[in-house]
Amino acid sequence: FSLRIQTVLNMKVSSAVLFFCLGAANAWAPTVPFARIGSPGSSTTSLKMALDYNDPVVAEEFANVQPMSYEEVEEELQQSGIRPGATMNEMEVKLMLVEMRLRLSGRLSGGGETKKKPAKFSSKFEEAMWTKPAFEEFYNVLKAKGDHNSMNVVAEFVNNPDTATQRYSKSYGALLKQADRALKAPPPVKSTTIQFSGFPANMGEAACKMTLESIGAITAFDCAVDDDFPVLKGTVTFEDIEAAKKAVEQYNGMDMGMGTSLEMASV
């Protein structure tokens, strides 16, 4: 008799779990085109994603998905009843999985909140969007056009330039060249005052000032150790704008070791 009761309870629990899974699957309406398993294999190369690549939550989940193989990503999608389109490349399929995970976990927000620069970047793409104004502007133009395929190619190029070049040099050669120029473009300098961050803290304020004075005469200088990293940050004002431009051109993006690079931006 007790065995019969336990069997009935197990059947009820299994039914509840099945009902919950079906409800979650029906509640999610992905913005990336996909084909349901068993349906005619309709596919498209025009992606319509709702992912904000500057969102730390999206960046964190993408970092989790990025090391996965195509087969692993496809298997997880199929477990939820989703089959990627036949013409979708590996990056597009991975972004589909990112969106699916975020939607099912309720972490895909609608935005509207002020973004805060992360203490540590989860990918080279995220770092470029925060530290390369010319690249951010270039990428946002693609985003405004709704050109999601180009957006995905550019994101992959920033994270894995060699692999992306091998894959897309024929079909997206011009786009990759534009992305490369945007990444290498120095930030625009509109005033004689430059905000900087990244000189080693053990360099000291005096040595930091002397380094910048070697470029041109300085009228104001303020420097302090960053609260989160062992680097110096502050502002410097040059006598003329040409010296300010030279400082940005010479030092912005310079690798300082320990995974840090100099950031120089016009104020």
HELIX and SHEET records of a PDB file:
HELIX    1   1 SER A    2  ALA A   27  1                                  26    
HELIX    2   2 PRO A   56  VAL A   65  1                                  10    
HELIX    3   3 TYR A   70  GLN A   79  1                                  10    
HELIX    4   4 GLU A   90  SER A  105  1                                  16    
HELIX    5   5 LYS A  124  THR A  131  1                                   8    
HELIX    6   6 PRO A  133  LYS A  145  1                                  13    
HELIX    7   7 HIS A  148  ASN A  159  1                                  12    
HELIX    8   8 PRO A  161  TYR A  168  1                                   8    
HELIX    9   9 GLY A  173  LYS A  184  1                                  12    
HELIX   10  10 ALA A  201  MET A  203  5                                   3    
HELIX   11  11 GLU A  205  GLU A  213  1                                   9    
HELIX   12  12 ILE A  241  TYR A  251  1                                  11    
SHEET    1   A 2 ALA A  35  ARG A  36  0                                        
SHEET    2   A 2 ILE A  82  ARG A  83 -1                                        
SHEET    1   B 4 ILE A 218  VAL A 225  0                                        
SHEET    2   B 4 VAL A 231  PHE A 238 -1                                        
SHEET    3   B 4 THR A 193  PRO A 200 -1                                        
SHEET    4   B 4 GLU A 263  SER A 266 -1                                        
SHEET    1   C 2 ASP A 255  GLY A 257  0                                        
SHEET    2   C 2 THR A 260  SER A 261 -1                                        
END                                                                             
